[in-house]
Amino acid sequence: MRELLDDLDRWRTAGHAVALVRLVDVEGSGSRMPGAAMAVNDLGEVVGSVSGGCVEGAVVLEAQEVLATGEARLVTFGYSDDDAFAVGLTCGGTVHLFIEPLDW
């Protein structure tokens, strides 16, 4: 989370709306541990990572929806390890993410 602070401060100063994404649980294998974080601003800029790239694009879309509605949500993305490997992903397992609009 600390690695996001400089960007968050810059975005706050510029007046951007921001959604904060936190990894709250992992089932099976995963490239990040609970506590990993990323942030998405209203321009679609992203800092941080919650999955090492496996589902980041889908997470950005979810974060933009949270910004549009103003409502936090818990989302889950998952693949079995075999399915993930078959489609070229290096991680399998299931990640549970909490996404909320950041209240400055």
Biopython code that builds the backbone (N, CA, C, O; Angstrom):
import numpy as np
from Bio.PDB.StructureBuilder import StructureBuilder

atoms = [
    (1, "MET", "N", (0.820, -1.197, 0.000)),
    (1, "MET", "CA", (0.000, 0.000, 0.000)),
    (1, "MET", "C", (0.864, 1.261, 0.000)),
    (1, "MET", "O", (0.510, 2.252, -0.639)),
    (2, "ARG", "N", (1.971, 1.233, 0.696)),
    (2, "ARG", "CA", (2.820, 2.439, 0.781)),
    (2, "ARG", "C", (3.329, 2.894, -0.576)),
    (2, "ARG", "O", (3.527, 4.087, -0.803)),
    (3, "GLU", "N", (3.543, 1.929, -1.489)),
    (3, "GLU", "CA", (4.063, 2.307, -2.800)),
    (3, "GLU", "C", (3.037, 3.102, -3.617)),
    (3, "GLU", "O", (3.387, 3.691, -4.640)),
    (4, "LEU", "N", (1.793, 3.122, -3.179)),
    (4, "LEU", "CA", (0.757, 3.876, -3.884)),
    (4, "LEU", "C", (0.655, 5.329, -3.426)),
    (4, "LEU", "O", (0.067, 6.156, -4.123)),
    (5, "LEU", "N", (1.217, 5.643, -2.271)),
    (5, "LEU", "CA", (0.961, 6.928, -1.628)),
    (5, "LEU", "C", (1.343, 8.143, -2.465)),
    (5, "LEU", "O", (0.589, 9.115, -2.510)),
    (6, "ASP", "N", (2.487, 8.112, -3.121)),
    (6, "ASP", "CA", (2.893, 9.272, -3.930)),
    (6, "ASP", "C", (1.901, 9.538, -5.058)),
    (6, "ASP", "O", (1.525, 10.682, -5.310)),
    (7, "ASP", "N", (1.479, 8.461, -5.739)),
    (7, "ASP", "CA", (0.513, 8.626, -6.825)),
    (7, "ASP", "C", (-0.839, 9.067, -6.286)),
    (7, "ASP", "O", (-1.486, 9.929, -6.881)),
    (8, "LEU", "N", (-1.274, 8.492, -5.174)),
    (8, "LEU", "CA", (-2.549, 8.894, -4.581)),
    (8, "LEU", "C", (-2.532, 10.369, -4.189)),
    (8, "LEU", "O", (-3.512, 11.083, -4.405)),
    (9, "ASP", "N", (-1.435, 10.817, -3.622)),
    (9, "ASP", "CA", (-1.325, 12.224, -3.243)),
    (9, "ASP", "C", (-1.382, 13.131, -4.470)),
    (9, "ASP", "O", (-2.032, 14.176, -4.452)),
    (10, "ARG", "N", (-0.699, 12.721, -5.530)),
    (10, "ARG", "CA", (-0.712, 13.497, -6.782)),
    (10, "ARG", "C", (-2.126, 13.548, -7.359)),
    (10, "ARG", "O", (-2.580, 14.603, -7.803)),
    (11, "TRP", "N", (-2.816, 12.417, -7.353)),
    (11, "TRP", "CA", (-4.188, 12.369, -7.877)),
    (11, "TRP", "C", (-5.133, 13.211, -7.023)),
    (11, "TRP", "O", (-6.008, 13.893, -7.557)),
    (12, "ARG", "N", (-4.963, 13.168, -5.700)),
    (12, "ARG", "CA", (-5.801, 13.971, -4.800)),
    (12, "ARG", "C", (-5.612, 15.447, -5.103)),
    (12, "ARG", "O", (-6.580, 16.196, -5.228)),
    (13, "THR", "N", (-4.354, 15.857, -5.218)),
    (13, "THR", "CA", (-4.036, 17.259, -5.504)),
    (13, "THR", "C", (-4.650, 17.704, -6.829)),
    (13, "THR", "O", (-5.079, 18.850, -6.964)),
    (14, "ALA", "N", (-4.692, 16.795, -7.809)),
    (14, "ALA", "CA", (-5.252, 17.123, -9.121)),
    (14, "ALA", "C", (-6.778, 17.006, -9.154)),
    (14, "ALA", "O", (-7.397, 17.343, -10.163)),
    (15, "GLY", "N", (-7.388, 16.536, -8.070)),
    (15, "GLY", "CA", (-8.840, 16.465, -7.993)),
    (15, "GLY", "C", (-9.478, 15.239, -8.608)),
    (15, "GLY", "O", (-10.669, 15.254, -8.919)),
    (16, "HIS", "N", (-8.709, 14.173, -8.789)),
    (16, "HIS", "CA", (-9.251, 12.955, -9.393)),
    (16, "HIS", "C", (-10.030, 12.106, -8.394)),
    (16, "HIS", "O", (-9.695, 12.044, -7.211)),
    (17, "ALA", "N", (-11.069, 11.460, -8.893)),
    (17, "ALA", "CA", (-11.758, 10.430, -8.127)),
    (17, "ALA", "C", (-10.929, 9.146, -8.248)),
    (17, "ALA", "O", (-10.346, 8.872, -9.297)),
    (18, "VAL", "N", (-10.882, 8.369, -7.170)),
    (18, "VAL", "CA", (-10.031, 7.181, -7.146)),
    (18, "VAL", "C", (-10.782, 6.015, -6.501)),
    (18, "VAL", "O", (-11.484, 6.178, -5.503)),
    (19, "ALA", "N", (-10.613, 4.839, -7.099)),
    (19, "ALA", "CA", (-11.106, 3.606, -6.491)),
    (19, "ALA", "C", (-9.896, 2.853, -5.953)),
    (19, "ALA", "O", (-8.888, 2.694, -6.641)),
    (20, "LEU", "N", (-10.014, 2.396, -4.715)),
    (20, "LEU", "CA", (-8.958, 1.620, -4.075)),
    (20, "LEU", "C", (-9.360, 0.153, -4.098)),
    (20, "LEU", "O", (-10.479, -0.199, -3.724)),
    (21, "VAL", "N", (-8.437, -0.702, -4.540)),
    (21, "VAL", "CA", (-8.676, -2.136, -4.654)),
    (21, "VAL", "C", (-7.729, -2.856, -3.705)),
    (21, "VAL", "O", (-6.517, -2.649, -3.751)),
    (22, "ARG", "N", (-8.287, -3.705, -2.843)),
    (22, "ARG", "CA", (-7.443, -4.466, -1.924)),
    (22, "ARG", "C", (-7.732, -5.952, -2.034)),
    (22, "ARG", "O", (-8.886, -6.380, -2.071)),
    (23, "LEU", "N", (-6.668, -6.721, -2.085)),
    (23, "LEU", "CA", (-6.775, -8.176, -2.095)),
    (23, "LEU", "C", (-7.058, -8.625, -0.671)),
    (23, "LEU", "O", (-6.234, -8.429, 0.223)),
    (24, "VAL", "N", (-8.229, -9.232, -0.457)),
    (24, "VAL", "CA", (-8.614, -9.609, 0.898)),
    (24, "VAL", "C", (-8.480, -11.101, 1.171)),
    (24, "VAL", "O", (-8.409, -11.504, 2.332)),
    (25, "ASP", "N", (-8.442, -11.939, 0.117)),
    (25, "ASP", "CA", (-8.295, -13.375, 0.337)),
    (25, "ASP", "C", (-7.837, -14.038, -0.953)),
    (25, "ASP", "O", (-8.156, -13.581, -2.051)),
    (26, "VAL", "N", (-7.081, -15.127, -0.803)),
    (26, "VAL", "CA", (-6.624, -15.934, -1.930)),
    (26, "VAL", "C", (-6.927, -17.385, -1.613)),
    (26, "VAL", "O", (-6.627, -17.868, -0.521)),
    (27, "GLU", "N", (-7.519, -18.074, -2.564)),
    (27, "GLU", "CA", (-7.729, -19.516, -2.444)),
    (27, "GLU", "C", (-6.881, -20.186, -3.514)),
    (27, "GLU", "O", (-6.929, -19.788, -4.678)),
    (28, "GLY", "N", (-6.112, -21.187, -3.140)),
    (28, "GLY", "CA", (-5.224, -21.828, -4.099)),
    (28, "GLY", "C", (-3.995, -20.975, -4.308)),
    (28, "GLY", "O", (-3.580, -20.236, -3.415)),
    (29, "SER", "N", (-3.407, -21.081, -5.501)),
    (29, "SER", "CA", (-2.194, -20.321, -5.772)),
    (29, "SER", "C", (-2.540, -18.912, -6.222)),
    (29, "SER", "O", (-3.609, -18.671, -6.783)),
    (30, "GLY", "N", (-1.639, -18.000, -5.974)),
    (30, "GLY", "CA", (-1.804, -16.615, -6.390)),
    (30, "GLY", "C", (-0.464, -15.921, -6.345)),
    (30, "GLY", "O", (0.423, -16.313, -5.586)),
    (31, "SER", "N", (-0.318, -14.904, -7.147)),
    (31, "SER", "CA", (0.970, -14.221, -7.208)),
    (31, "SER", "C", (1.102, -13.121, -6.164)),
    (31, "SER", "O", (2.203, -12.620, -5.936)),
    (32, "ARG", "N", (0.007, -12.739, -5.531)),
    (32, "ARG", "CA", (0.032, -11.704, -4.495)),
    (32, "ARG", "C", (-0.628, -12.247, -3.235)),
    (32, "ARG", "O", (-1.436, -13.174, -3.286)),
    (33, "MET", "N", (-0.270, -11.659, -2.123)),
    (33, "MET", "CA", (-0.821, -12.050, -0.832)),
    (33, "MET", "C", (-1.881, -11.050, -0.399)),
    (33, "MET", "O", (-1.879, -9.906, -0.855)),
    (34, "PRO", "N", (-2.794, -11.472, 0.483)),
    (34, "PRO", "CA", (-3.772, -10.516, 1.006)),
    (34, "PRO", "C", (-3.066, -9.271, 1.539)),
    (34, "PRO", "O", (-2.011, -9.348, 2.169)),
    (35, "GLY", "N", (-3.678, -8.135, 1.268)),
    (35, "GLY", "CA", (-3.071, -6.858, 1.623)),
    (35, "GLY", "C", (-2.535, -6.129, 0.408)),
    (35, "GLY", "O", (-2.336, -4.915, 0.454)),
    (36, "ALA", "N", (-2.294, -6.856, -0.693)),
    (36, "ALA", "CA", (-1.836, -6.195, -1.919)),
    (36, "ALA", "C", (-2.894, -5.190, -2.351)),
    (36, "ALA", "O", (-4.088, -5.398, -2.136)),
    (37, "ALA", "N", (-2.447, -4.104, -2.957)),
    (37, "ALA", "CA", (-3.386, -3.043, -3.311)),
    (37, "ALA", "C", (-3.056, -2.437, -4.664)),
    (37, "ALA", "O", (-1.919, -2.481, -5.134)),
    (38, "MET", "N", (-4.081, -1.875, -5.267)),
    (38, "MET", "CA", (-3.910, -1.061, -6.466)),
    (38, "MET", "C", (-4.953, 0.046, -6.402)),
    (38, "MET", "O", (-5.921, -0.036, -5.647)),
    (39, "ALA", "N", (-4.745, 1.063, -7.192)),
    (39, "ALA", "CA", (-5.691, 2.166, -7.265)),
    (39, "ALA", "C", (-5.907, 2.513, -8.728)),
    (39, "ALA", "O", (-5.004, 2.393, -9.555)),
    (40, "VAL", "N", (-7.128, 2.947, -9.028)),
    (40, "VAL", "CA", (-7.508, 3.332, -10.382)),
    (40, "VAL", "C", (-8.172, 4.697, -10.286)),
    (40, "VAL", "O", (-9.085, 4.893, -9.484)),
    (41, "ASN", "N", (-7.715, 5.639, -11.103)),
    (41, "ASN", "CA", (-8.357, 6.956, -11.053)),
    (41, "ASN", "C", (-9.396, 7.101, -12.159)),
    (41, "ASN", "O", (-9.568, 6.203, -12.983)),
    (42, "ASP", "N", (-10.079, 8.230, -12.168)),
    (42, "ASP", "CA", (-11.170, 8.465, -13.111)),
    (42, "ASP", "C", (-10.707, 8.611, -14.560)),
    (42, "ASP", "O", (-11.536, 8.647, -15.469)),
    (43, "LEU", "N", (-9.407, 8.693, -14.785)),
    (43, "LEU", "CA", (-8.860, 8.695, -16.148)),
    (43, "LEU", "C", (-8.438, 7.307, -16.597)),
    (43, "LEU", "O", (-8.013, 7.123, -17.737)),
    (44, "GLY", "N", (-8.555, 6.317, -15.695)),
    (44, "GLY", "CA", (-8.147, 4.949, -16.009)),
    (44, "GLY", "C", (-6.698, 4.667, -15.714)),
    (44, "GLY", "O", (-6.199, 3.594, -16.055)),
    (45, "GLU", "N", (-5.995, 5.611, -15.081)),
    (45, "GLU", "CA", (-4.608, 5.370, -14.695)),
    (45, "GLU", "C", (-4.589, 4.399, -13.516)),
    (45, "GLU", "O", (-5.463, 4.439, -12.650)),
    (46, "VAL", "N", (-3.581, 3.530, -13.497)),
    (46, "VAL", "CA", (-3.496, 2.471, -12.496)),
    (46, "VAL", "C", (-2.134, 2.486, -11.826)),
    (46, "VAL", "O", (-1.108, 2.674, -12.480)),
    (47, "VAL", "N", (-2.137, 2.284, -10.509)),
    (47, "VAL", "CA", (-0.898, 2.053, -9.765)),
    (47, "VAL", "C", (-1.121, 0.830, -8.885)),
    (47, "VAL", "O", (-2.231, 0.581, -8.415)),
    (48, "GLY", "N", (-0.057, 0.077, -8.671)),
    (48, "GLY", "CA", (-0.126, -1.113, -7.836)),
    (48, "GLY", "C", (-0.598, -2.326, -8.615)),
    (48, "GLY", "O", (-0.830, -2.264, -9.822)),
    (49, "SER", "N", (-0.735, -3.435, -7.891)),
    (49, "SER", "CA", (-1.141, -4.698, -8.506)),
    (49, "SER", "C", (-1.757, -5.603, -7.452)),
    (49, "SER", "O", (-1.293, -5.657, -6.313)),
    (50, "VAL", "N", (-2.810, -6.312, -7.846)),
    (50, "VAL", "CA", (-3.431, -7.265, -6.934)),
    (50, "VAL", "C", (-3.361, -8.696, -7.439)),
    (50, "VAL", "O", (-3.726, -9.628, -6.723)),
    (51, "SER", "N", (-2.890, -8.876, -8.675)),
    (51, "SER", "CA", (-2.845, -10.245, -9.203)),
    (51, "SER", "C", (-1.626, -10.531, -10.057)),
    (51, "SER", "O", (-1.541, -11.600, -10.661)),
    (52, "GLY", "N", (-0.696, -9.623, -10.123)),
    (52, "GLY", "CA", (0.468, -9.855, -10.964)),
    (52, "GLY", "C", (0.141, -9.849, -12.443)),
    (52, "GLY", "O", (0.932, -10.336, -13.251)),
    (53, "GLY", "N", (-1.013, -9.306, -12.815)),
    (53, "GLY", "CA", (-1.370, -9.185, -14.216)),
    (53, "GLY", "C", (-2.455, -10.134, -14.692)),
    (53, "GLY", "O", (-3.030, -9.916, -15.758)),
    (54, "CYS", "N", (-2.750, -11.175, -13.935)),
    (54, "CYS", "CA", (-3.701, -12.186, -14.405)),
    (54, "CYS", "C", (-5.103, -11.636, -14.640)),
    (54, "CYS", "O", (-5.748, -12.008, -15.621)),
    (55, "VAL", "N", (-5.578, -10.776, -13.781)),
    (55, "VAL", "CA", (-6.946, -10.250, -13.919)),
    (55, "VAL", "C", (-6.996, -8.727, -13.820)),
    (55, "VAL", "O", (-8.072, -8.156, -13.641)),
    (56, "GLU", "N", (-5.869, -8.077, -13.931)),
    (56, "GLU", "CA", (-5.815, -6.630, -13.730)),
    (56, "GLU", "C", (-6.773, -5.875, -14.647)),
    (56, "GLU", "O", (-7.409, -4.921, -14.199)),
    (57, "GLY", "N", (-6.899, -6.263, -15.901)),
    (57, "GLY", "CA", (-7.799, -5.568, -16.816)),
    (57, "GLY", "C", (-9.239, -5.609, -16.346)),
    (57, "GLY", "O", (-9.943, -4.600, -16.393)),
    (58, "ALA", "N", (-9.678, -6.769, -15.893)),
    (58, "ALA", "CA", (-11.040, -6.906, -15.384)),
    (58, "ALA", "C", (-11.215, -6.116, -14.092)),
    (58, "ALA", "O", (-12.289, -5.571, -13.838)),
    (59, "VAL", "N", (-10.172, -6.051, -13.282)),
    (59, "VAL", "CA", (-10.236, -5.295, -12.031)),
    (59, "VAL", "C", (-10.390, -3.805, -12.323)),
    (59, "VAL", "O", (-11.136, -3.113, -11.630)),
    (60, "VAL", "N", (-9.701, -3.312, -13.328)),
    (60, "VAL", "CA", (-9.826, -1.901, -13.710)),
    (60, "VAL", "C", (-11.269, -1.596, -14.114)),
    (60, "VAL", "O", (-11.807, -0.557, -13.732)),
    (61, "LEU", "N", (-11.897, -2.480, -14.875)),
    (61, "LEU", "CA", (-13.294, -2.272, -15.267)),
    (61, "LEU", "C", (-14.211, -2.249, -14.046)),
    (61, "LEU", "O", (-15.122, -1.424, -13.969)),
    (62, "GLU", "N", (-13.974, -3.146, -13.096)),
    (62, "GLU", "CA", (-14.766, -3.159, -11.861)),
    (62, "GLU", "C", (-14.557, -1.865, -11.075)),
    (62, "GLU", "O", (-15.509, -1.297, -10.540)),
    (63, "ALA", "N", (-13.318, -1.407, -11.007)),
    (63, "ALA", "CA", (-13.013, -0.168, -10.281)),
    (63, "ALA", "C", (-13.697, 1.028, -10.935)),
    (63, "ALA", "O", (-14.192, 1.912, -10.236)),
    (64, "GLN", "N", (-13.730, 1.067, -12.252)),
    (64, "GLN", "CA", (-14.403, 2.163, -12.944)),
    (64, "GLN", "C", (-15.900, 2.131, -12.668)),
    (64, "GLN", "O", (-16.529, 3.184, -12.563)),
    (65, "GLU", "N", (-16.477, 0.943, -12.549)),
    (65, "GLU", "CA", (-17.893, 0.827, -12.206)),
    (65, "GLU", "C", (-18.145, 1.335, -10.791)),
    (65, "GLU", "O", (-19.153, 1.995, -10.538)),
    (66, "VAL", "N", (-17.232, 1.031, -9.865)),
    (66, "VAL", "CA", (-17.350, 1.546, -8.495)),
    (66, "VAL", "C", (-17.292, 3.066, -8.504)),
    (66, "VAL", "O", (-18.044, 3.716, -7.777)),
    (67, "LEU", "N", (-16.417, 3.639, -9.311)),
    (67, "LEU", "CA", (-16.355, 5.100, -9.402)),
    (67, "LEU", "C", (-17.651, 5.669, -9.969)),
    (67, "LEU", "O", (-18.108, 6.725, -9.533)),
    (68, "ALA", "N", (-18.242, 4.979, -10.931)),
    (68, "ALA", "CA", (-19.471, 5.461, -11.552)),
    (68, "ALA", "C", (-20.663, 5.399, -10.591)),
    (68, "ALA", "O", (-21.513, 6.289, -10.594)),
    (69, "THR", "N", (-20.720, 4.354, -9.776)),
    (69, "THR", "CA", (-21.873, 4.170, -8.882)),
    (69, "THR", "C", (-21.639, 4.734, -7.487)),
    (69, "THR", "O", (-22.589, 5.071, -6.780)),
    (70, "GLY", "N", (-20.370, 4.835, -7.091)),
    (70, "GLY", "CA", (-20.050, 5.273, -5.739)),
    (70, "GLY", "C", (-20.251, 4.195, -4.693)),
    (70, "GLY", "O", (-20.168, 4.467, -3.495)),
    (71, "GLU", "N", (-20.516, 2.967, -5.136)),
    (71, "GLU", "CA", (-20.792, 1.874, -4.212)),
    (71, "GLU", "C", (-19.652, 0.862, -4.190)),
    (71, "GLU", "O", (-19.224, 0.364, -5.231)),
    (72, "ALA", "N", (-19.170, 0.570, -2.983)),
    (72, "ALA", "CA", (-18.113, -0.431, -2.808)),
    (72, "ALA", "C", (-18.663, -1.805, -3.152)),
    (72, "ALA", "O", (-19.871, -2.037, -3.106)),
    (73, "ARG", "N", (-17.757, -2.711, -3.497)),
    (73, "ARG", "CA", (-18.176, -4.084, -3.793)),
    (73, "ARG", "C", (-17.049, -5.073, -3.536)),
    (73, "ARG", "O", (-15.868, -4.728, -3.579)),
    (74, "LEU", "N", (-17.440, -6.293, -3.272)),
    (74, "LEU", "CA", (-16.515, -7.414, -3.155)),
    (74, "LEU", "C", (-16.638, -8.216, -4.437)),
    (74, "LEU", "O", (-17.737, -8.625, -4.812)),
    (75, "VAL", "N", (-15.521, -8.442, -5.111)),
    (75, "VAL", "CA", (-15.537, -9.203, -6.362)),
    (75, "VAL", "C", (-14.583, -10.379, -6.252)),
    (75, "VAL", "O", (-13.610, -10.346, -5.499)),
    (76, "THR", "N", (-14.881, -11.410, -7.016)),
    (76, "THR", "CA", (-14.083, -12.630, -7.003)),
    (76, "THR", "C", (-13.716, -12.998, -8.422)),
    (76, "THR", "O", (-14.557, -12.984, -9.320)),
    (77, "PHE", "N", (-12.454, -13.328, -8.616)),
    (77, "PHE", "CA", (-11.969, -13.834, -9.894)),
    (77, "PHE", "C", (-11.248, -15.133, -9.617)),
    (77, "PHE", "O", (-10.477, -15.231, -8.662)),
    (78, "GLY", "N", (-11.496, -16.141, -10.456)),
    (78, "GLY", "CA", (-10.805, -17.386, -10.194)),
    (78, "GLY", "C", (-10.736, -18.311, -11.381)),
    (78, "GLY", "O", (-11.581, -18.290, -12.276)),
    (79, "TYR", "N", (-9.699, -19.123, -11.359)),
    (79, "TYR", "CA", (-9.471, -20.175, -12.334)),
    (79, "TYR", "C", (-8.900, -21.356, -11.575)),
    (79, "TYR", "O", (-8.181, -21.176, -10.593)),
    (80, "SER", "N", (-9.206, -22.534, -12.012)),
    (80, "SER", "CA", (-8.467, -23.658, -11.459)),
    (80, "SER", "C", (-7.042, -23.554, -11.979)),
    (80, "SER", "O", (-6.814, -22.951, -13.028)),
    (81, "ASP", "N", (-6.092, -24.122, -11.278)),
    (81, "ASP", "CA", (-4.703, -24.055, -11.724)),
    (81, "ASP", "C", (-4.552, -24.633, -13.128)),
    (81, "ASP", "O", (-3.813, -24.081, -13.944)),
    (82, "ASP", "N", (-5.241, -25.738, -13.421)),
    (82, "ASP", "CA", (-5.150, -26.365, -14.744)),
    (82, "ASP", "C", (-5.733, -25.466, -15.823)),
    (82, "ASP", "O", (-5.148, -25.323, -16.896)),
    (83, "ASP", "N", (-6.907, -24.848, -15.540)),
    (83, "ASP", "CA", (-7.514, -23.946, -16.511)),
    (83, "ASP", "C", (-6.633, -22.736, -16.770)),
    (83, "ASP", "O", (-6.464, -22.312, -17.913)),
    (84, "ALA", "N", (-6.080, -22.192, -15.716)),
    (84, "ALA", "CA", (-5.216, -21.017, -15.864)),
    (84, "ALA", "C", (-4.016, -21.339, -16.745)),
    (84, "ALA", "O", (-3.672, -20.561, -17.635)),
    (85, "PHE", "N", (-3.381, -22.472, -16.502)),
    (85, "PHE", "CA", (-2.219, -22.869, -17.292)),
    (85, "PHE", "C", (-2.617, -23.082, -18.753)),
    (85, "PHE", "O", (-1.866, -22.723, -19.659)),
    (86, "ALA", "N", (-3.794, -23.664, -18.983)),
    (86, "ALA", "CA", (-4.244, -23.961, -20.339)),
    (86, "ALA", "C", (-4.435, -22.697, -21.169)),
    (86, "ALA", "O", (-4.216, -22.728, -22.380)),
    (87, "VAL", "N", (-4.838, -21.579, -20.550)),
    (87, "VAL", "CA", (-5.027, -20.340, -21.304)),
    (87, "VAL", "C", (-3.821, -19.412, -21.216)),
    (87, "VAL", "O", (-3.883, -18.264, -21.656)),
    (88, "GLY", "N", (-2.731, -19.906, -20.651)),
    (88, "GLY", "CA", (-1.493, -19.139, -20.645)),
    (88, "GLY", "C", (-1.273, -18.255, -19.443)),
    (88, "GLY", "O", (-0.349, -17.442, -19.447)),
    (89, "LEU", "N", (-2.098, -18.383, -18.400)),
    (89, "LEU", "CA", (-1.889, -17.590, -17.198)),
    (89, "LEU", "C", (-0.901, -18.306, -16.289)),
    (89, "LEU", "O", (-0.909, -19.532, -16.189)),
    (90, "THR", "N", (-0.060, -17.536, -15.636)),
    (90, "THR", "CA", (0.936, -18.144, -14.758)),
    (90, "THR", "C", (0.398, -18.375, -13.365)),
    (90, "THR", "O", (1.028, -19.064, -12.563)),
    (91, "CYS", "N", (-0.759, -17.807, -13.065)),
    (91, "CYS", "CA", (-1.330, -18.009, -11.740)),
    (91, "CYS", "C", (-2.689, -18.678, -11.878)),
    (91, "CYS", "O", (-3.392, -18.495, -12.872)),
    (92, "GLY", "N", (-3.034, -19.430, -10.895)),
    (92, "GLY", "CA", (-4.366, -20.030, -10.836)),
    (92, "GLY", "C", (-5.015, -19.531, -9.576)),
    (92, "GLY", "O", (-4.745, -18.411, -9.141)),
    (93, "GLY", "N", (-5.865, -20.336, -8.980)),
    (93, "GLY", "CA", (-6.482, -19.958, -7.727)),
    (93, "GLY", "C", (-7.583, -18.927, -7.911)),
    (93, "GLY", "O", (-7.967, -18.576, -9.027)),
    (94, "THR", "N", (-8.067, -18.466, -6.793)),
    (94, "THR", "CA", (-9.162, -17.502, -6.752)),
    (94, "THR", "C", (-8.760, -16.333, -5.876)),
    (94, "THR", "O", (-8.209, -16.521, -4.792)),
    (95, "VAL", "N", (-9.036, -15.127, -6.344)),
    (95, "VAL", "CA", (-8.748, -13.937, -5.553)),
    (95, "VAL", "C", (-10.052, -13.219, -5.229)),
    (95, "VAL", "O", (-10.947, -13.117, -6.068)),
    (96, "HIS", "N", (-10.141, -12.727, -4.003)),
    (96, "HIS", "CA", (-11.282, -11.948, -3.551)),
    (96, "HIS", "C", (-10.788, -10.529, -3.298)),
    (96, "HIS", "O", (-9.840, -10.314, -2.542)),
    (97, "LEU", "N", (-11.442, -9.568, -3.939)),
    (97, "LEU", "CA", (-11.002, -8.181, -3.898)),
    (97, "LEU", "C", (-12.110, -7.287, -3.358)),
    (97, "LEU", "O", (-13.282, -7.455, -3.695)),
    (98, "PHE", "N", (-11.720, -6.335, -2.513)),
    (98, "PHE", "CA", (-12.654, -5.319, -2.051)),
    (98, "PHE", "C", (-12.303, -4.036, -2.777)),
    (98, "PHE", "O", (-11.162, -3.576, -2.730)),
    (99, "ILE", "N", (-13.299, -3.455, -3.454)),
    (99, "ILE", "CA", (-13.086, -2.240, -4.240)),
    (99, "ILE", "C", (-14.008, -1.159, -3.681)),
    (99, "ILE", "O", (-15.213, -1.365, -3.540)),
    (100, "GLU", "N", (-13.422, -0.007, -3.366)),
    (100, "GLU", "CA", (-14.222, 1.078, -2.810)),
    (100, "GLU", "C", (-13.753, 2.419, -3.353)),
    (100, "GLU", "O", (-12.576, 2.595, -3.667)),
    (101, "PRO", "N", (-14.684, 3.363, -3.461)),
    (101, "PRO", "CA", (-14.250, 4.711, -3.835)),
    (101, "PRO", "C", (-13.467, 5.310, -2.669)),
    (101, "PRO", "O", (-13.859, 5.173, -1.511)),
    (102, "LEU", "N", (-12.380, 5.961, -2.980)),
    (102, "LEU", "CA", (-11.554, 6.566, -1.932)),
    (102, "LEU", "C", (-12.170, 7.906, -1.535)),
    (102, "LEU", "O", (-12.385, 8.780, -2.375)),
    (103, "ASP", "N", (-12.445, 8.047, -0.252)),
    (103, "ASP", "CA", (-13.029, 9.280, 0.264)),
    (103, "ASP", "C", (-11.894, 10.145, 0.776)),
    (103, "ASP", "O", (-11.314, 9.867, 1.826)),
    (104, "TRP", "N", (-11.581, 11.190, 0.037)),
    (104, "TRP", "CA", (-10.453, 12.045, 0.431)),
    (104, "TRP", "C", (-10.741, 12.704, 1.742)),
    (104, "TRP", "O", (-9.914, 13.464, 2.246)),
]
sb = StructureBuilder()
sb.init_structure("model")
sb.init_model(0)
sb.init_chain("A")
sb.init_seg("    ")
for serial, (resi, resn, name, xyz) in enumerate(atoms, 1):
    if name == "N":
        sb.init_residue(resn, " ", resi, " ")
    sb.init_atom(name, np.array(xyz, "f"), 0.0, 1.0, " ", f" {name:<3s}", serial, name[0])
structure = sb.get_structure()
